[in-house]
Amino acid sequence: MLVGVSTRNYARSLEPAPEDLAVRGTSRSAVSRRFVAATDKQMAEWLGRDLSELDLVVLMIDGVFIEEHVLLVALGIASDGEKQVLGVREGATENAASCTALLADLRDRGMPTDRGVLAVIDGSKALAKAIREVFGGRALIQRCQAHKARNVLDQLPEDMRPSVRQALRDAYGAGDAGRARRLLANLVRRLRDAHPGAAASLEEGLDETLTVKRLSLPSKLERQLSTTNAIENVMGAVRRLTRRVKRWRGGRMILRWTVTAVADAASRFRRITGTREGMTQLVRALMDHENALATVVPRKQAG
């Protein structure tokens, strides 16, 4: 099923059996029953895995829409660069309640939420709110630069998009966060009068698109953690597999197929490469953030 053989054509994909051998279990209905049973078992295992031993450093969350359902997928990256899909949650919309429910489930399964983490998300305010509710101030939020660029460019006429795209690349490719922010602020001013919608889109959450850049990580790691590309590849696998389904029979079926696609994609995961020193720097930066947070809170309470 994962490589594109439908239940209708399953029998044709097998090697011919000897003429004197009776063949069973190759009908469309029999194959479908086995697929449902196997993916049900896989879903139960995947959505119930213990996460208490996870050395979580980076958390990425993204959603994919299938019919009237949204499937939220959480991807974790450990301090050694190993990637792991943590969970999948089905909901009606990508709202704060669905996002919080996903994170609460991960926490109940042992995901550590009592230490610093870099959360890389798209521009969703609901996701940002849910992450803050679960992690508090310990989470550093990085909004995906690719999503931000698309949102801005979609609100501009075609003839303006090349120059604005280049301006965004220059800003996000700047050597330090201060220069990047100045370039983005200049672009906001340039767009504000003629295209206020694009300017407002760029300005909203602007500082959170530069979170990773402020950590002064190696450029290769900075690029990988400034977007949700790592989880976008997983979502692409979900879209490719679910496109084969002609008729959905409810949210459980959608969830089952999504988990199947995610598990298949995860079997081909590679570690973030060339970043051993960079991940060590990231862990140190998160610890510094925690320490700074610990000194600020008592002062506020004392005041």
Secondary structure, 3 states (H helix, E strand, C coil): CCCCCCCCCCHHHCCCCCCCCCCCCCCHHHHHHHHHHHHHHHHHHHCCCCCCCCCEEEEEEEEEEECCEEEEEEEEEECCCCEEEEEEEEECCCCHHHHHHHHHHHHHCCCCCCCCEEEEECCCHHHHHHHHHHHHHHEEEEECHHHHHHHHHCCCCHHHHHHHHHHHHHHHCCCCHHHHHHHHHHHHHHHHCCCHHHHHHHHCCHHHHCHHHHCCCCHHHHHHHCCCHHHHHHHHHHHHHHCCCCCCCCHHHHHHHHHHHHHHHHCCCCCCCCCHHHHHHHHHHHHHHHHHHHHHHHHHHHC
